[in-house]
Amino acid sequence: MKRAKKILQYQQNEFSVLNKSALWLGNVALVFITPFAINNFINGPLNVAVASFIVTAVFLFNTFTVLVWKKYYSNISFFVLSPVILLFCYFSIPAQGIIGVLWSFPGIICFYYLLPERQAWLINIVAIVLCTYLSFNTFDHGLALRISATLSLISAFTAVSIRQINKQQFALHRLAITDSLTGLYNRSTLNDLLNDIIDSHHKMADNSHLMTIDIDHFKKINDQFGHDQGDEVLTTIGHSIRNTVKDYGIVFRYGGEEFIVVIEELPWEKTKRLAEQIRLAVSEINMFPELKVSVSIGLSRLKPKMTRIDWIRESDRNLYTAKKQGRNQVISS
């Protein structure tokens, strides 16, 4: 399920602070840094101008990768942009004095918006040490100490803020892609995954299968035992399906008492056996002495020219047949 994990990771990246930051900082760099780079190129110092143009170029490259390739390469910011910003500080503070120091403040902050947390810490420590060293060599010690303290405080405040933002973004991401009751992936996540699988299948035929699983007599469970017990049945069966599927596929709650399992890279016969294992695992759940819990399963393999709707519809038809023939069975096609 490498492709499925890749899709889910991409969705997580869409919520990432780094992705959004790389996009907007590229625009900011173009508007605000380029004029100063041109001025330095004309009036000097030349080394500061070159560093400014490189910083702008990397920012714009990051914007391009996020917009066009849908991916942000943080390693480029770490290995290219960060050293250039440090060089910019190294040249600008001795050459421009307090003006060079002022440029170090946005540099300190932007590291947290462009780099993973630990990399940002590392670069910030190096930047603060460098700026402190240059300040003591350029200004009187009282001013240099204040510069060092201010940079350190800004770095610390930004680090705390970014950590809280990342935690909130991760929580929002989990809420957006998972079902709140069962913890399984939700229907909106399923659509993106199926579309990607189908696009790939049309280019190169591979083993892709879809299971639609429905809890038998679920209305009876709700009516007889209450909705709280019904929710517990949904959660227990959802976890049983996920534990049986393991790494062979990904489980989604499709809605109500219905689940969908997407299987990739598994031969058809093994997939049919896996569906039977899911059915047997659920039938062994003992929650109500007077009522046996079971599921019906419709299984469909992806065929040429199928759309996402066609694939789900065929699986649903097989599920309906399983229900019609007595429930607690697997029908495949």
N, C-alpha and C positions, 0 to 999 in steps of 0.2 A: 504493500500500500504506500509506496514511496510518493506517487503522484498525489494521493489524498493528503498525506502529511504536508506536501509542498503547498497545496491549495490552502490548507488550514493555516500554515505558516504565513502565506501571503496575506490572508485575511487579517492575521494578527499584525503584520507589518503595516497594513493600512491604518491601524489604530496607533502605530508607533509614533512617539514624539520625534524620533530621529528622522523618519520619513517626512513629516510635515515641516520640521525645522530646516532640513536640507533644501526643501523646495522654496520656502520663503526667504531664507538667508541668502540664497542665490540671487533673488530679485533685489534684496536690500543691498547686497554687495555691488551689484551693477549700478544702482542709483547713487549710492553714497560713497563707495570707495573709488570708483573709476575716475571721477573728477579730480580727486586728490592725487591719484596715480599719474594722471596726465600733467597736473601742475608740477609734481616732483620730477617727472620726466623732462619737462621744459626748463624748470628753474633749479632742479637738483634738490636733494642729493639723488644721484642716479640709482644707487643700490637700493634705496628705499622705494623708488619708483618701480624697479624690476620686481621686488618682493610684493608690492601692491598689486601689480598686474597678475602675478602668479596666483595670489590669494583669490582675486576676482575670477580668474580662469577656472580654478578648482571649484569654487562655489557654483559657477555656471554649469560645469560638468555634472556636479551633483544634482542640480535642478533637471538637467537633461535626462539623466538616468532614472530619476523618480518619475518624470512625466512620460517618457517614451518606453523605457525598459521595465517600468514598474518595480524598480529595485534600487535600494540605496547601498552604495559600497562604502561602509564606514572605514574600511582599511585604507582607502585612498585619503580620507581625511586624516587618519592617524599617521600614515607614513609619508604623506606629501604635504597636506595643508598645515598640519601642526608644526613640523619643522620650519616651514616657510614663515609662519606667523612668529615663531620664536626668533628666526633670523631678522624679521622685520623689526621686532622689539630691540634686538641686539644692535641693529644699525641706527634705528630712529631715536632711541633715548640719548645716546651720546651726541648725535648730530642735531637733533631738534629740541633737546631738553625736555621741559615739562610737556610740550606738545606730543613728544614721543611717548611719554608716560600715559597721557590721556588715551592714546590708541591701545594701550595694553589692557585697559578695563574691558572694552567689548570683546577683546581676544580671550580674556579669562572666562567670560560668560559663555561665549559661543562654543567653547570646547564641550561644555555640558550638553549643548543642544545638538552636537554633531557626532559625539563619540559615545560608545557604551560606557557605563558608569565607571568602571575601574580604569579604563584607558583615560577617561576625562580627569580622574583624580591624579593619575600619573603625570599627565601633561601639565595640569595646573600646578603641581608641586614644582616641576621643572621651570615653568614660566615664572612663578613667584620667586624662586631662588635666583633665576637669571635677572629679573627686574630689580630685585633687592640689591644684587651685586652691582648692576649698572647704576642704580640710583646712588649708592654709597660712593661710587667713583665719579659721579657727575654732580651731585648736589651736596649741600651740607648734611651732616649726619642726622640732624633733627628732622629735616624734610624727608630724607631717605627712609627713616624709621616710620614716619607717617604713611608714606607711599606703600611700604611693605605691609603695614598693619591693615590699610584700607583694601589692598588687593586680597589679603588673606580673608578678611571679613566678607568681601563680595563673593569670593570663591566658596566659602563655607555656606553662606546664605543660599547661593544658587544651587549647591549640591543638595541641600535639604529640600528645596523647592522641587527640583527635578525628581528626586526620589519619591516624593509624595505624588507628583503628577504621574510618574510611571506606574505606581501602585494603583492609582485610580483608573488609568488607561487599561491596565491588565484586567481589573475587575469589570470594567465596562465591556471589554472584549469578550470575557467569559459570559457575561449576561447576553450579549448580542448573538453568540453562536451556539449556546446550549439551552436545553430545556430546564426550567427552574425546578421541576419536580423530580425528574429522574437523573439529571446531570448529563444526559446523553446529548449529542449534537442535535440541533433543531432543523426544521424544514428549510429555512432560508440557506443554511450552510449546504444542505444536500443539493440544492439546485445548481450552485456553482460547481460542485464536485462532479455531478453527472454530466454537465455541459462539457467540462474539460475532458472527461473520460471518453465521451462520444467523439469529440474533435480528434482525439488521439487515435481512437479506434478506426475512424474513417481513413486515416493515413497509414496505419499499420495494425492489422487485425491482431487482437490479443484476447486473453481470457478475462472477460468482465461479466459479472453476474449480479443480479438484483433479487433480493428476497423481500417480499412483503409479508409481515407477520401480524396476525390479529388474534387477540385474546378471545377465546370462546366463552360465550355466555357472560360477557362482562357486565351487561345491563342487569342481569340477574344477581351478580355479585354486589353491585351498587344498591339494588333494591332490597336485597336480603340482609346485607351486613353494613350498609352505609357507605358514604363517599370516602370517609377516612380510610376504611379498610380497602376500598377500591383504589385509592391512591397508593396504599402500601403494596397492593398486588401489582400495580403498574411499575413501581420502583423495583420490587423484587424480581419481576420477570425481566425488566430492562437490564438489570445487573446480571441476571443469569445468562441472557443472550450475549452480553458483552464478554462475560467470562468464558463462554463457550467459543465465541468467534476468535478471541485473542487477537493476534497480529494478522490474521487472515483477511480482516475487513474492518469496516467502521460502522457503528450502529447509530441510527438516528431515531428519534421519536417523531413520527410523521404527523401525528395528531390523534386525539382521543385514545383509544386502546390499540392503536396501530403503530408498528415499528417497521423501519426499513434497514436492511443490511446491504452494504455495497461491498462486493468481493472482487478483488483483482489478482491476477497472476496465480490463479489456482485452477487446475483442470476441471472440466465440467463434472466428471464423475465424483471427484473429491468434494466439489461444492455441494452436490446432492447429498453426499454422506454427512457433510457439515450441517446442512439443513435438518437432516434426520436427528443428528446429535442435539441440535437446539430444541427440537420437539420433545425428545426424550428427557433432556435436562429440565425443561419446564414441567413436564408431567410428573417429575419426581418431587416437585415443590409441594409440601404439605402445610397449607395455611388454614384450611377449613376441613374438619373431619367429615362433614356431611356434603362437601362439594369439592370435586376434583378440578384442579386448575389445568388447563391445556391451551394450546395454540394451534391455529391453522396457518399453513405457510404456502405462499405462491412464489415460485422461483422461475426466473427468466434470464436467459443469457442474451447478451447484446449481440444483435445481428446487423448486417450491413444495411445502411440507409435508415436505420432506426433513429428517431428523435427522442429527446428526453421523455416527452409525453407518451410516445409509443411504447417505450421501454417500461415505464411505470404502469401503463394501461395493460400491457400483456401480463405483467406480474400480478396486477389486481384481478385479471380474469382467472388466472390460475388459483388465486386465493379464493375467489368466489366459487370456483369448482370444488375446492377442498371443503368449503363450508357446506355446499349443496350435497356432497357425497357423505356427510356425516361428521365433519370437523376432526380435529386432532390428527391431521395428516399433511403430507407434503405433495403438492402437484407442481410439476416442472415442465418447461417447454423451451 
